[in-house]
Amino acid sequence: MKPYCVPEKTGKYTGYDMIRKHTDIPALPDARLRLLHAFLEASESAVRSEVYGTVTALLQTGLDIHDRVAPGDDSEEEQAMRSRQLKVLAGDYYSSRFYELLAASGEIGMVAELSRAIADVNRSKMELYLRMQGDAALELREYLECVAAIKIRLFESFDVLLDGPLLPHWQELLLLAGLCEAAAEELAADSNGEEPIFRPRADRIEGDGFFSAAELSELLRGFAERLESGIESLPEGVNRDLLRPLAAGFKSAADTKGRVMG
């Protein structure tokens, strides 16, 4: 069983000085990547677990960078415009690397699966944005479910490789990880006074202004406890030791209102 080494594998693509100078590289989605690695290693696709993890990490990084590109206008300074343009190009660069790596590995089928997922992700982001700009309020739980669905869509591409006894466990834990990440990021943003990426207008949630950190903490703890239970219920062959820190980290984030993530 190969160790989890996605951060090291992606480092050669994310360390360019020009990119790092103008772009804050988002943190890798560690929970989702660890889950992917653990399940692929327990499947017949174990031989491809490293390349699948690496390309998914790069692709998700590219999408996350694009999410952080602020809209520009004619009055912005040249430096700000250049920085914004480089962020767009950096996102394109990371996204494009997955084509190269998968094609070199002969994994044309996964190129198609991930390409469909990218289209779904972009469509879901637009749909959520339009809903947040509309008059109908979203309840907090519904909002978190929408964000989680966006977060896990790329990873759902690997359902086709995990068909069989592993699939229900994979789908359950992947969704719970997405919910945990969505709630934890909202808590962290609230703690830091930042505006979450998928929530351009906080007053649209529940119709009464900002939701409380206590509500988020309670939901996050519930998601994390279910994640913990699901990990302990995994069949033999799935590396539980790799996954146990995920639940512990999210429970810690719930206890500290997002200030601690692991």
Stockholm file with secondary structure:
# STOCKHOLM 1.0

chainA/1-262         MKPYCVPEKTGKYTGYDMIRKHTDIPALPDARLRLLHAFLEASESAVRSEVYGTVTALLQTGLDIHDRVAPGDDSEEEQAMRSRQLKVLAGDYYSSRFYELLAASGEIGMVAELSRAIADVNRSKMELYLRMQGDAALELREYLECVAAIKIRLFESFDVLLDGPLLPHWQELLLLAGLCEAAAEELAADSNGEEPIFRPRADRIEGDGFFSAAELSELLRGFAERLESGIESLPEGVNRDLLRPLAAGFKSAADTKGRVMG
#=GR chainA/1-262 SS CCCCCHHHHHHHHHCCHHHHHHCCCCCCCHHHHHHHHHHHHTSTTGGGHHHHHHHHHHHHHHHHHHHTCCCCCTTSCHHHHHHHHHHHHHHHHHHHHHHHHHHHTTCHHHHHHHHHHHHHHHHHHHHHHHHHHSSSCBCHHHHHHHHHHHHHTTGGGGGGGSTTTHHHHHHHHHHHHHHHHHHHHHHHHHHHTCCCTTCSCGGGBTTSSSCCHHHHHHHHHHHHHHHHHHHHTCCTTSCHHHHHHHHHHHHHHHHTTTSCCC
#=GC SS_cons         CCCCCHHHHHHHHHCCHHHHHHCCCCCCCHHHHHHHHHHHHTSTTGGGHHHHHHHHHHHHHHHHHHHTCCCCCTTSCHHHHHHHHHHHHHHHHHHHHHHHHHHHTTCHHHHHHHHHHHHHHHHHHHHHHHHHHSSSCBCHHHHHHHHHHHHHTTGGGGGGGSTTTHHHHHHHHHHHHHHHHHHHHHHHHHHHTCCCTTCSCGGGBTTSSSCCHHHHHHHHHHHHHHHHHHHHTCCTTSCHHHHHHHHHHHHHHHHTTTSCCC
//
